[in-house]
Amino acid sequence: MNNTDYQKIALGAARRERAGKIGLYVFLTLWALMVLFPFYWMLLTSVKSYSAYNSEYVPKFFTLAPTLQNYVDAFTLVPLARYFTNTIIFTLATTAMMMLVIVPAAFAFARLEFRGKNLLFTLFLSLMMIPSELVVITNFQTITNWGMRNTFWGLILPSVTSVFYIYLLKENFEQIPDELYKAAKVDGTSDLKYLLRVMIPICRPTLITITILKIIECWNSYVWPRLITDNENYFLVSNGIQAIRENGFGWSSPSR
Amino acid sequence: MIRRTSKAWLYLLPALLFLGFFMVYPLFDVFVYSVEEGYNSASQTYFGTGLYNYSYVLHDPYFLQAVKNTFIIVIITVPLSTAFALAISLALSSVKKLKELYQTVFFLPYVTNTLAVGLVFMILFKKTAYTDGMVNLLIQLFGGKSVDFIDGPYWAKMFVMCFYTIWVVMPFKILILTSALASVNQDYYNAARVDATPKWRIFTRITLPMISPMIFYLIITGFIGAFKAYSDEVALFGTDLNAAGMNTIVGYVYDMLYGNSGGYPSYASAAAVLLFAIVLTITCINLLVSGRNVRT
């Protein structure tokens, strides 16, 4: 009698547990669908033909006649290939230049001793609080005055530095034990060689993380490129998408 | 020592040059601009100095609309997205199977171009002559009345706006909160289990206090980010945000600077300084509140 009671309770608990698990999975799956659906829709719409899309009052969740015509149009009627090339040039150049700027700076803060270091670093940190919206107005004027509108330099220069990444890298550099530096010094290794041969290889994970984050940031940047370019030849992908959208609704090109 | 000092400065030189030109100088310059009255960007001349630009901006109905929109977006999206991200992270941390897959999927919006996805959201919510749009058909399916979310009433547009903003900011918050949850010492949970502590109590007495620094970090950065909302709005409603009545403070700054309504860097500067003042105030309040509540 008692035994069966225990069994019942144990069974009930197991069932409740399983119900809870199922509930969790339902919840997670719902959000996953919410995240994936726009991507699916983007892909689906891109392979629907223009006329098929417009004739569907109730949008279909699949298409039986997929077409690649939209992709052909995107590259022929709109200079999408150029937008992509521009974005790739912009992203690679900005990221590479940023690395050249922030690695020595982080190294100086982490390893070298010089007068005013703490004061300077505090000033650097306080710059992190400055929102980019506050400085974009003057930068726009500066770039315009330098005649750099619609050039890659105008696009790249203001986004080359990042105080946050210098800070991140400096913290990482400081994790490297002092003994390594002293050993290198005893061997007569120069600071630059030490940086290139020891610090950068050790901190490779952080450097890769920073690179990826910067690439994402550049790839998605919209506001600054929009301010600084009005010539289609220098549009980035974001600007191109927005221009297609403003001039013709979504899938058709302006000329249609 | 002198040689070492000069060498250090040499390493710092590129960073200092770039920061000087594109951060420090503009920082002072924006305040100068904001008090120069009647500045003309073509001739670079101005009449005098004063606070007229601020008064103009503060009396501009577009600016007031932008402030209202921004505050609504901030007040709705920051608490909702943080709470929702916490719920998802808790769910994620209590399942084992497929956890990696879910994490990958949830992270996707972080690495995508928000303008492109915003376009898809617009298509899903928009009502055109050809179709009522996905979302409206769903509403009709459940017996509701269709409404144009993109060109329709204010609350509908605001709903899409907030929905999309939450969709965009979720990945980062989930990422931070899952790692915070994973780093809570398991001994606390084991001790609680020995004492047969109820689940809710474990949550409020162990989990929440342990991850509260991260939650406050997310709230503070969430406030700052939401106050700077702009490109998501452009993705949904197009570049003419004033006409759509969906402008934000940052959008107002850019509109004043550039485009059809542009050419007024002084007004733009005044608005940017006002935005900075608002964000600074809110951040200070946040820090004060969190300093009182977070035990580290």
Interface residues (C-beta under 8 A of the other chain):
Chain A: K21 L24 Y25 F27 L28 W31 A32 M34 V35 L36 P38 F39 W41 M42 T45 N54 S55 E56 Y57 V58 P59 L100 V101 I102 P104 A105 F107 A108 F109 L112 E113 F114 R115 K117 L120 F124 L127 I130 P131 E133 L134 V135 V136 I137 T138 N139 F140 Q141 T142 L157 P158 V160 T161 V163 I166 D191 I216 W219 N220 Y222 V223 R226 L227 V237 S238 I241 Q242 R245 E246 G250
Chain B: R4 T5 K7 A8 W9 Y11 L12 P14 A15 L16 F18 L19 F21 F22 M23 V24 Y25 P26 L27 D29 V30 Y33 S41 A87 I88 A91 L92 S94 V95 L98 Y102 V105 F106 L108 P109 Y110 V111 T112 N113 T114 L115 A116 V117 L119 V120 F121 I123 L124 Y130 T131 D132 G133 M134 L137 W167 M170 I224 K228 Y230 S231 V234 A235 G238 T239 V250 V253 Y254 L257 Y258 P265 A268 S269 A272 V273 L275 F276 V279
